[in-house]
Amino acid sequence: MTIYLVDIEHVTHTCPAQPDPHPYDTRRTVIDVTPGGPCRTPVTIRCGNTTVQIPCHRHEPAERQCGACRTIVIERTITNRTLDTEVAG
């Protein structure tokens, strides 16, 4: 299984149109990738006289994919920042 380690940053602000704090920017940074390796259960596709094997992640839904093709995302840190939008005048 391929594992992605991710940091997430949400930036919220308030504005005259929507006085409650609301997110306006979300950034995801990939920190590390651990590859799962080659597919263990390739799927055979036939079209006319042509036959080819493709990795199961290209054909099967997530619950039927092999362990090597399955993808997992781990959120390492989630940061919430508030942006002060008031202008001194």
MOPAC internal coordinates of N, CA, C and O (Angstrom, degrees):
PM7 1SCF
backbone

  N    0.0000 0     0.00 0     0.00 0    0    0    0
  C    1.4336 1     0.00 0     0.00 0    1    0    0
  C    1.5151 1   109.04 1     0.00 0    2    1    0
  O    1.2310 1   121.46 1   -41.97 1    3    2    1
  N    1.3148 1   114.82 1   138.03 1    3    2    1
  C    1.4526 1   120.22 1   178.42 1    5    3    2
  C    1.5209 1   108.30 1   -86.36 1    6    5    3
  O    1.2310 1   120.90 1   -50.44 1    7    6    5
  N    1.3260 1   115.89 1   129.56 1    7    6    5
  C    1.4641 1   120.81 1  -177.13 1    9    7    6
  C    1.5249 1   108.72 1  -116.08 1   10    9    7
  O    1.2310 1   120.87 1   -54.15 1   11   10    9
  N    1.3367 1   115.94 1   125.85 1   11   10    9
  C    1.4548 1   122.68 1   176.46 1   13   11   10
  C    1.5250 1   108.57 1  -107.93 1   14   13   11
  O    1.2310 1   120.28 1   -52.92 1   15   14   13
  N    1.3298 1   117.07 1   127.08 1   15   14   13
  C    1.4549 1   123.18 1   176.34 1   17   15   14
  C    1.5270 1   107.07 1  -101.80 1   18   17   15
  O    1.2310 1   120.30 1   -57.57 1   19   18   17
  N    1.3460 1   117.03 1   122.43 1   19   18   17
  C    1.4582 1   121.66 1  -168.88 1   21   19   18
  C    1.5331 1   111.07 1  -129.26 1   22   21   19
  O    1.2310 1   120.49 1   -39.17 1   23   22   21
  N    1.3388 1   116.66 1   140.83 1   23   22   21
  C    1.4637 1   122.97 1   168.43 1   25   23   22
  C    1.5254 1   107.29 1  -104.17 1   26   25   23
  O    1.2310 1   120.69 1   -41.58 1   27   26   25
  N    1.3475 1   116.28 1   138.42 1   27   26   25
  C    1.4627 1   121.50 1  -178.84 1   29   27   26
  C    1.5205 1   109.07 1  -121.24 1   30   29   27
  O    1.2310 1   120.80 1   -43.22 1   31   30   29
  N    1.3410 1   116.07 1   136.78 1   31   30   29
  C    1.4616 1   121.19 1   177.03 1   33   31   30
  C    1.5276 1   108.65 1  -128.68 1   34   33   31
  O    1.2310 1   120.65 1   -59.60 1   35   34   33
  N    1.3376 1   116.36 1   120.40 1   35   34   33
  C    1.4647 1   122.60 1   175.73 1   37   35   34
  C    1.5206 1   107.94 1  -104.08 1   38   37   35
  O    1.2310 1   120.29 1   -50.39 1   39   38   37
  N    1.3257 1   117.05 1   129.61 1   39   38   37
  C    1.4636 1   121.74 1   176.11 1   41   39   38
  C    1.5243 1   106.90 1  -112.31 1   42   41   39
  O    1.2310 1   120.76 1   -56.26 1   43   42   41
  N    1.3504 1   116.15 1   123.74 1   43   42   41
  C    1.4602 1   121.04 1   179.40 1   45   43   42
  C    1.5225 1   109.29 1  -113.51 1   46   45   43
  O    1.2310 1   121.39 1   -21.75 1   47   46   45
  N    1.3355 1   114.95 1   158.25 1   47   46   45
  C    1.4602 1   119.96 1   175.87 1   49   47   46
  C    1.5206 1   108.87 1  -153.16 1   50   49   47
  O    1.2310 1   120.90 1    -9.43 1   51   50   49
  N    1.2940 1   115.88 1   170.57 1   51   50   49
  C    1.4606 1   122.23 1   172.19 1   53   51   50
  C    1.5193 1   107.25 1  -119.27 1   54   53   51
  O    1.2310 1   120.79 1   -29.12 1   55   54   53
  N    1.3080 1   116.10 1   150.88 1   55   54   53
  C    1.4549 1   120.56 1   179.52 1   57   55   54
  C    1.5225 1   108.63 1  -146.21 1   58   57   55
  O    1.2310 1   119.63 1   -15.94 1   59   58   57
  N    1.3267 1   118.32 1   164.06 1   59   58   57
  C    1.4654 1   120.33 1  -178.67 1   61   59   58
  C    1.5344 1   113.12 1   -58.52 1   62   61   59
  O    1.2310 1   120.05 1   147.36 1   63   62   61
  N    1.2972 1   117.50 1   -32.64 1   63   62   61
  C    1.4607 1   120.51 1  -178.85 1   65   63   62
  C    1.5262 1   112.81 1   -73.65 1   66   65   63
  O    1.2310 1   120.37 1   153.35 1   67   66   65
  N    1.3177 1   116.89 1   -26.65 1   67   66   65
  C    1.4699 1   121.36 1  -178.70 1   69   67   66
  C    1.5323 1   106.96 1  -144.51 1   70   69   67
  O    1.2310 1   119.94 1   -87.72 1   71   70   69
  N    1.3362 1   117.72 1    92.28 1   71   70   69
  C    1.4630 1   120.88 1  -172.17 1   73   71   70
  C    1.5279 1   114.71 1   -69.02 1   74   73   71
  O    1.2310 1   119.49 1   159.79 1   75   74   73
  N    1.3161 1   118.58 1   -20.21 1   75   74   73
  C    1.4629 1   120.41 1   176.42 1   77   75   74
  C    1.5235 1   109.79 1   -76.11 1   78   77   75
  O    1.2310 1   119.39 1   -37.88 1   79   78   77
  N    1.3416 1   118.78 1   142.12 1   79   78   77
  C    1.4675 1   119.84 1   177.13 1   81   79   78
  C    1.5303 1   111.04 1   -59.09 1   82   81   79
  O    1.2310 1   120.88 1   -45.22 1   83   82   81
  N    1.3166 1   115.91 1   134.78 1   83   82   81
  C    1.4586 1   120.60 1  -179.80 1   85   83   82
  C    1.5285 1   109.14 1  -145.28 1   86   85   83
  O    1.2310 1   120.19 1   -33.08 1   87   86   85
  N    1.3358 1   117.24 1   146.92 1   87   86   85
  C    1.4748 1   119.78 1  -179.98 1   89   87   86
  C    1.5280 1   110.67 1   -71.33 1   90   89   87
  O    1.2310 1   121.09 1   -40.14 1   91   90   89
  N    1.3157 1   115.51 1   139.86 1   91   90   89
  C    1.4588 1   119.36 1   174.53 1   93   91   90
  C    1.5201 1   112.07 1  -126.95 1   94   93   91
  O    1.2310 1   120.47 1   171.09 1   95   94   93
  N    1.3271 1   116.71 1    -8.91 1   95   94   93
  C    1.4621 1   119.63 1   179.58 1   97   95   94
  C    1.5263 1   108.88 1  -147.83 1   98   97   95
  O    1.2310 1   120.47 1   -53.68 1   99   98   97
  N    1.3067 1   116.72 1   126.32 1   99   98   97
  C    1.4656 1   122.41 1   175.61 1  101   99   98
  C    1.5198 1   107.46 1  -126.13 1  102  101   99
  O    1.2310 1   120.59 1   -53.71 1  103  102  101
  N    1.3294 1   116.47 1   126.29 1  103  102  101
  C    1.4708 1   121.17 1   179.87 1  105  103  102
  C    1.5084 1   109.45 1  -121.95 1  106  105  103
  O    1.2310 1   121.15 1   -44.34 1  107  106  105
  N    1.3084 1   115.41 1   135.66 1  107  106  105
  C    1.4526 1   122.16 1   176.56 1  109  107  106
  C    1.5242 1   108.30 1  -118.43 1  110  109  107
  O    1.2310 1   120.86 1   -51.96 1  111  110  109
  N    1.3264 1   115.96 1   128.04 1  111  110  109
  C    1.4530 1   121.24 1   180.00 1  113  111  110
  C    1.5186 1   108.36 1  -116.55 1  114  113  111
  O    1.2310 1   120.47 1   -57.05 1  115  114  113
  N    1.3328 1   116.70 1   122.95 1  115  114  113
  C    1.4607 1   120.81 1   177.84 1  117  115  114
  C    1.5208 1   107.63 1   -79.78 1  118  117  115
  O    1.2310 1   121.01 1   -60.10 1  119  118  117
  N    1.3346 1   115.67 1   119.90 1  119  118  117
  C    1.4581 1   122.21 1  -176.69 1  121  119  118
  C    1.5249 1   111.13 1   -92.10 1  122  121  119
  O    1.2310 1   120.40 1   138.71 1  123  122  121
  N    1.3217 1   116.84 1   -41.29 1  123  122  121
  C    1.4656 1   120.35 1  -176.30 1  125  123  122
  C    1.5160 1   109.61 1  -152.77 1  126  125  123
  O    1.2310 1   120.43 1   -31.97 1  127  126  125
  N    1.3308 1   116.79 1   148.03 1  127  126  125
  C    1.4616 1   122.76 1   175.76 1  129  127  126
  C    1.5197 1   108.11 1  -128.88 1  130  129  127
  O    1.2310 1   120.89 1   -54.05 1  131  130  129
  N    1.3255 1   115.90 1   125.95 1  131  130  129
  C    1.4606 1   121.66 1   175.23 1  133  131  130
  C    1.5260 1   106.91 1  -109.59 1  134  133  131
  O    1.2310 1   119.38 1   -72.03 1  135  134  133
  N    1.3393 1   118.79 1   107.97 1  135  134  133
  C    1.4648 1   120.58 1  -176.23 1  137  135  134
  C    1.5235 1   112.01 1   -68.76 1  138  137  135
  O    1.2310 1   121.35 1   -30.98 1  139  138  137
  N    1.3210 1   115.02 1   149.02 1  139  138  137
  C    1.4617 1   120.98 1  -177.25 1  141  139  138
  C    1.5119 1   113.81 1   -87.71 1  142  141  139
  O    1.2310 1   120.01 1   161.43 1  143  142  141
  N    1.3093 1   117.58 1   -18.57 1  143  142  141
  C    1.4597 1   120.37 1  -179.19 1  145  143  142
  C    1.5203 1   111.86 1    98.01 1  146  145  143
  O    1.2310 1   120.42 1     6.23 1  147  146  145
  N    1.3328 1   116.80 1  -173.77 1  147  146  145
  C    1.4631 1   120.57 1  -177.34 1  149  147  146
  C    1.5280 1   111.95 1   -71.89 1  150  149  147
  O    1.2310 1   120.76 1   -25.94 1  151  150  149
  N    1.3157 1   116.15 1   154.06 1  151  150  149
  C    1.4654 1   122.71 1   179.36 1  153  151  150
  C    1.5349 1   110.10 1   -62.09 1  154  153  151
  O    1.2310 1   121.34 1   -42.12 1  155  154  153
  N    1.3266 1   115.04 1   137.88 1  155  154  153
  C    1.4713 1   120.63 1   179.87 1  157  155  154
  C    1.5280 1   113.02 1   -95.89 1  158  157  155
  O    1.2310 1   120.32 1   162.65 1  159  158  157
  N    1.3444 1   117.00 1   -17.35 1  159  158  157
  C    1.4656 1   120.65 1  -179.78 1  161  159  158
  C    1.5248 1   109.88 1  -134.99 1  162  161  159
  O    1.2310 1   119.76 1  -109.19 1  163  162  161
  N    1.3437 1   118.07 1    70.81 1  163  162  161
  C    1.4629 1   119.96 1  -179.57 1  165  163  162
  C    1.5257 1   111.52 1   -62.56 1  166  165  163
  O    1.2310 1   121.07 1   -27.87 1  167  166  165
  N    1.3208 1   115.56 1   152.13 1  167  166  165
  C    1.4617 1   122.77 1  -178.62 1  169  167  166
  C    1.5254 1   108.01 1  -103.33 1  170  169  167
  O    1.2310 1   120.65 1   -45.19 1  171  170  169
  N    1.3304 1   116.37 1   134.81 1  171  170  169
  C    1.4640 1   121.56 1   178.27 1  173  171  170
  C    1.5199 1   108.84 1   -91.05 1  174  173  171
  O    1.2310 1   120.54 1   -53.92 1  175  174  173
  N    1.3292 1   116.57 1   126.08 1  175  174  173
  C    1.4591 1   123.40 1   179.33 1  177  175  174
  C    1.5178 1   107.98 1  -114.49 1  178  177  175
  O    1.2310 1   121.07 1   -46.25 1  179  178  177
  N    1.3299 1   115.56 1   133.75 1  179  178  177
  C    1.4691 1   120.43 1   179.45 1  181  179  178
  C    1.5211 1   109.51 1  -122.02 1  182  181  179
  O    1.2310 1   120.83 1   -42.21 1  183  182  181
  N    1.3263 1   116.02 1   137.79 1  183  182  181
  C    1.4540 1   122.76 1   173.95 1  185  183  182
  C    1.5208 1   106.81 1  -142.44 1  186  185  183
  O    1.2310 1   120.42 1   -75.06 1  187  186  185
  N    1.3216 1   116.81 1   104.94 1  187  186  185
  C    1.4614 1   121.04 1  -175.27 1  189  187  186
  C    1.5154 1   110.16 1    64.96 1  190  189  187
  O    1.2310 1   120.21 1    55.92 1  191  190  189
  N    1.3256 1   117.21 1  -124.08 1  191  190  189
  C    1.4643 1   121.74 1   179.49 1  193  191  190
  C    1.5245 1   112.62 1   -92.98 1  194  193  191
  O    1.2310 1   120.07 1   179.71 1  195  194  193
  N    1.3232 1   117.48 1    -0.29 1  195  194  193
  C    1.4545 1   121.47 1  -177.38 1  197  195  194
  C    1.5301 1   110.44 1   -96.45 1  198  197  195
  O    1.2310 1   121.45 1   -49.13 1  199  198  197
  N    1.3323 1   114.82 1   130.87 1  199  198  197
  C    1.4640 1   121.47 1   177.90 1  201  199  198
  C    1.5232 1   108.31 1  -127.16 1  202  201  199
  O    1.2310 1   121.03 1   -44.31 1  203  202  201
  N    1.3432 1   115.63 1   135.69 1  203  202  201
  C    1.4515 1   120.17 1   179.46 1  205  203  202
  C    1.5289 1   108.88 1  -144.90 1  206  205  203
  O    1.2310 1   120.85 1   -30.57 1  207  206  205
  N    1.3411 1   115.98 1   149.43 1  207  206  205
  C    1.4600 1   120.52 1   175.52 1  209  207  206
  C    1.5184 1   108.70 1  -105.01 1  210  209  207
  O    1.2310 1   120.88 1   -48.03 1  211  210  209
  N    1.3356 1   115.92 1   131.97 1  211  210  209
  C    1.4576 1   121.26 1   178.70 1  213  211  210
  C    1.5247 1   108.66 1  -122.65 1  214  213  211
  O    1.2310 1   119.77 1   -24.10 1  215  214  213
  N    1.3451 1   118.05 1   155.90 1  215  214  213
  C    1.4686 1   119.97 1   176.66 1  217  215  214
  C    1.5286 1   110.30 1   -60.92 1  218  217  215
  O    1.2310 1   120.31 1   -33.65 1  219  218  217
  N    1.3114 1   117.02 1   146.35 1  219  218  217
  C    1.4627 1   121.07 1  -175.28 1  221  219  218
  C    1.5267 1   113.01 1   -63.22 1  222  221  219
  O    1.2310 1   119.52 1   154.79 1  223  222  221
  N    1.3613 1   118.53 1   -25.21 1  223  222  221
  C    1.4688 1   119.08 1  -179.94 1  225  223  222
  C    1.5215 1   112.83 1   -67.83 1  226  225  223
  O    1.2310 1   119.87 1   163.33 1  227  226  225
  N    1.3296 1   117.86 1   -16.67 1  227  226  225
  C    1.4658 1   121.36 1   178.20 1  229  227  226
  C    1.5182 1   112.31 1   -85.64 1  230  229  227
  O    1.2310 1   120.11 1   169.88 1  231  230  229
  N    1.3435 1   117.39 1   -10.12 1  231  230  229
  C    1.4569 1   119.96 1  -173.69 1  233  231  230
  C    1.5265 1   113.20 1  -128.62 1  234  233  231
  O    1.2310 1   119.98 1   143.82 1  235  234  233
  N    1.3159 1   117.63 1   -36.18 1  235  234  233
  C    1.4629 1   122.41 1  -172.50 1  237  235  234
  C    1.5299 1   111.67 1   -96.66 1  238  237  235
  O    1.2310 1   120.30 1   -29.18 1  239  238  237
  N    1.3468 1   117.04 1   150.82 1  239  238  237
  C    1.4683 1   119.33 1   171.96 1  241  239  238
  C    1.5283 1   110.33 1   -68.01 1  242  241  239
  O    1.2310 1   120.39 1   -16.47 1  243  242  241
  N    1.3270 1   116.86 1   163.53 1  243  242  241
  C    1.4704 1   121.94 1  -172.85 1  245  243  242
  C    1.5224 1   113.19 1   -54.30 1  246  245  243
  O    1.2310 1   119.94 1   140.65 1  247  246  245
  N    1.3280 1   117.72 1   -39.35 1  247  246  245
  C    1.4700 1   119.35 1  -176.53 1  249  247  246
  C    1.5318 1   113.47 1   -70.57 1  250  249  247
  O    1.2310 1   119.92 1   164.74 1  251  250  249
  N    1.3249 1   117.77 1   -15.26 1  251  250  249
  C    1.4692 1   119.88 1   178.83 1  253  251  250
  C    1.5270 1   113.12 1  -108.15 1  254  253  251
  O    1.2310 1   119.83 1  -172.42 1  255  254  253
  N    1.3244 1   117.93 1     7.58 1  255  254  253
  C    1.4661 1   121.11 1   179.47 1  257  255  254
  C    1.5239 1   109.99 1   -81.31 1  258  257  255
  O    1.2310 1   121.02 1   -27.44 1  259  258  257
  N    1.3196 1   115.65 1   152.56 1  259  258  257
  C    1.4626 1   120.49 1   177.51 1  261  259  258
  C    1.5312 1   109.79 1   -71.38 1  262  261  259
  O    1.2310 1   120.26 1   -12.90 1  263  262  261
  N    1.3029 1   117.10 1   167.10 1  263  262  261
  C    1.4529 1   121.85 1  -179.14 1  265  263  262
  C    1.5138 1   113.97 1   -60.35 1  266  265  263
  O    1.2310 1   119.91 1   147.12 1  267  266  265
  N    1.3281 1   117.77 1   -32.88 1  267  266  265
  C    1.4659 1   120.86 1  -178.90 1  269  267  266
  C    1.5315 1   111.88 1   -73.18 1  270  269  267
  O    1.2310 1   119.82 1   149.65 1  271  270  269
  N    1.3242 1   117.96 1   -30.35 1  271  270  269
  C    1.4601 1   121.35 1  -176.82 1  273  271  270
  C    1.5276 1   113.01 1   -89.18 1  274  273  271
  O    1.2310 1   120.06 1   159.18 1  275  274  273
  N    1.3026 1   117.48 1   -20.82 1  275  274  273
  C    1.4637 1   120.97 1  -177.30 1  277  275  274
  C    1.5250 1   110.20 1   -63.89 1  278  277  275
  O    1.2310 1   120.65 1   -36.16 1  279  278  277
  N    1.3444 1   116.36 1   143.84 1  279  278  277
  C    1.4570 1   122.33 1  -179.07 1  281  279  278
  C    1.5232 1   109.62 1  -113.40 1  282  281  279
  O    1.2310 1   120.78 1   -45.54 1  283  282  281
  N    1.3381 1   116.12 1   134.46 1  283  282  281
  C    1.4558 1   121.87 1   176.65 1  285  283  282
  C    1.5293 1   107.83 1  -126.10 1  286  285  283
  O    1.2310 1   120.56 1   -46.41 1  287  286  285
  N    1.3441 1   116.54 1   133.59 1  287  286  285
  C    1.4561 1   122.26 1   176.87 1  289  287  286
  C    1.5215 1   107.65 1  -112.53 1  290  289  287
  O    1.2310 1   120.49 1   -56.65 1  291  290  289
  N    1.3226 1   116.66 1   123.35 1  291  290  289
  C    1.4603 1   122.24 1   178.48 1  293  291  290
  C    1.5228 1   107.93 1  -110.08 1  294  293  291
  O    1.2310 1   121.17 1   -56.92 1  295  294  293
  N    1.3388 1   115.36 1   123.08 1  295  294  293
  C    1.4568 1   120.42 1   178.60 1  297  295  294
  C    1.5229 1   108.20 1   -86.40 1  298  297  295
  O    1.2310 1   120.39 1   -72.75 1  299  298  297
  N    1.3304 1   116.86 1   107.25 1  299  298  297
  C    1.4642 1   121.48 1  -176.33 1  301  299  298
  C    1.5274 1   110.76 1   -72.50 1  302  301  299
  O    1.2310 1   120.10 1   127.35 1  303  302  301
  N    1.3225 1   117.42 1   -52.65 1  303  302  301
  C    1.4617 1   121.17 1   176.39 1  305  303  302
  C    1.5193 1   109.50 1  -137.02 1  306  305  303
  O    1.2310 1   121.01 1   -34.33 1  307  306  305
  N    1.3314 1   115.67 1   145.67 1  307  306  305
  C    1.4549 1   122.19 1   173.91 1  309  307  306
  C    1.5208 1   106.40 1  -122.82 1  310  309  307
  O    1.2310 1   120.31 1   -62.58 1  311  310  309
  N    1.3215 1   117.01 1   117.42 1  311  310  309
  C    1.4577 1   122.51 1  -177.44 1  313  311  310
  C    1.5199 1   109.10 1  -111.45 1  314  313  311
  O    1.2310 1   120.82 1   -47.70 1  315  314  313
  N    1.3352 1   116.03 1   132.30 1  315  314  313
  C    1.4581 1   121.42 1   175.47 1  317  315  314
  C    1.5263 1   108.18 1  -112.90 1  318  317  315
  O    1.2310 1   120.51 1   -59.07 1  319  318  317
  N    1.3442 1   116.64 1   120.93 1  319  318  317
  C    1.4576 1   121.71 1   177.69 1  321  319  318
  C    1.5160 1   108.78 1  -116.95 1  322  321  319
  O    1.2310 1   120.80 1   -35.42 1  323  322  321
  N    1.3323 1   116.07 1   144.58 1  323  322  321
  C    1.4555 1   121.68 1   174.89 1  325  323  322
  C    1.5126 1   107.89 1  -109.59 1  326  325  323
  O    1.2310 1   120.95 1   -52.79 1  327  326  325
  N    1.3201 1   115.79 1   127.21 1  327  326  325
  C    1.4489 1   121.28 1  -179.77 1  329  327  326
  C    1.5168 1   108.63 1   -95.06 1  330  329  327
  O    1.2310 1   120.34 1   -54.76 1  331  330  329
  N    1.3190 1   116.95 1   125.24 1  331  330  329
  C    1.4561 1   121.83 1   178.92 1  333  331  330
  C    1.5131 1   107.45 1   -82.08 1  334  333  331
  O    1.2310 1   120.48 1   -66.11 1  335  334  333
  N    1.3434 1   116.69 1   113.89 1  335  334  333
  C    1.4650 1   119.94 1  -175.55 1  337  335  334
  C    1.5263 1   112.69 1  -101.34 1  338  337  335
  O    1.2310 1   119.69 1  -174.10 1  339  338  337
  N    1.3174 1   118.19 1     5.90 1  339  338  337
  C    1.4628 1   119.90 1   179.93 1  341  339  338
  C    1.5206 1   110.25 1   -72.61 1  342  341  339
  O    1.2310 1   120.96 1   -41.44 1  343  342  341
  N    1.2991 1   115.77 1   138.56 1  343  342  341
  C    1.4652 1   121.89 1   179.46 1  345  343  342
  C    1.5209 1   107.90 1  -106.62 1  346  345  343
  O    1.2310 1   120.87 1   -54.33 1  347  346  345
  N    1.3257 1   115.93 1   125.67 1  347  346  345
  C    1.4747 1   119.08 1   178.49 1  349  347  346
  C    1.5160 1   108.90 1   -73.05 1  350  349  347
  O    1.2310 1   121.15 1   -44.98 1  351  350  349
  N    1.3206 1   115.40 1   135.02 1  351  350  349
  C    1.4368 1   115.31 1  -178.34 1  353  351  350
  C    1.4260 1   111.02 1  -150.55 1  354  353  351
  O    1.2310 1   120.10 1   180.00 1  355  354  353

